[in-house]
Amino acid sequence: MKSTPIALQMYSLRDESEKDFIGTLKKVSDMGYDGIEFAGYGGLAADVLKKELDELGLKAASSHIPLTTLEQEQELEEIISYQHVLGCKNIVCPYLPPERQKKDDYYNLLPILNKIGKRCFEEGINFSYHNHDFELIQLDNGKKPLELLLEETNPEWVQTEFDVYWLTKAGENPVEWIERYHNRTPLIHLKDMTTDGEQFFAELGTGGVDIDGVLTQGSKSNVEWWVIEQDQSRRTPLESVKISLDYLKQKLSTST
């Protein structure tokens, strides 16, 4: 299995980051993460943040940017410029708000995703859509929204960041989705899920998600970054993301 770097989605440490953004980045670096997937920049200018990342030995793997921001042309240009300074090659649409989750909304979203993706592509940046479970609820025409969003957009312009927890929770096999959209998955969100009825967020290796299968297929499908996220935790968030990192590093080291 090829060596693929590991990033942390900073939403996992949102409370810690709000109190001390740079200090939290340092803790992530000290754990041994290779990079960061941002969910906000701590109010820092791009050049200031890039300097901090360089000093900590971290790469900017990706940035989650709200759809409402990406839809605004001027804001999109500013976001793209920010990524260039950071050296970040991935922008992700992280979530579709509830008021935009009806059938017509998905169809209306197609040209929007294509437009954003095309502009990012022109700038050498991957644009990806991140799923939850609601995109797997079948529409009345038999299509699943996630299928629609990927099949009816330009595959060069619109990539995907599959979230293996949400795919599993929706009753889907994440390995099959990664294989189906081969070479269209630069980022994968790695999470585990408890095997009880609650299906709570779990540290990697402690739940029922087919992490082994995801790692094997992801390597074949040329995943560029593994991204660990812990939406909620029964431990402290810092403990959870360290457990997941240690597990993932061990799995990757024994698979090479």
Secondary structure by P-SEA (a helix, b strand, c coil): ccbbbbbbccccaaaaaaacaaaaaaaaaaaccccccccccccccaaaaaaaaaaacccccbbbbcccccccaaaaaaaaaaaaaacccbbbbcccccccccaaaaaaaaaaaaaaaaaaaaacbbbbbbbcccccccccccccaaaaaaaacccccccccccaaaaaaacccaaaaaaaacccccbbbbbbbbcccccccccccccccaaaaaaaaaaaacccccccccccccccaaaaaaaaaaaaaaaaaaac
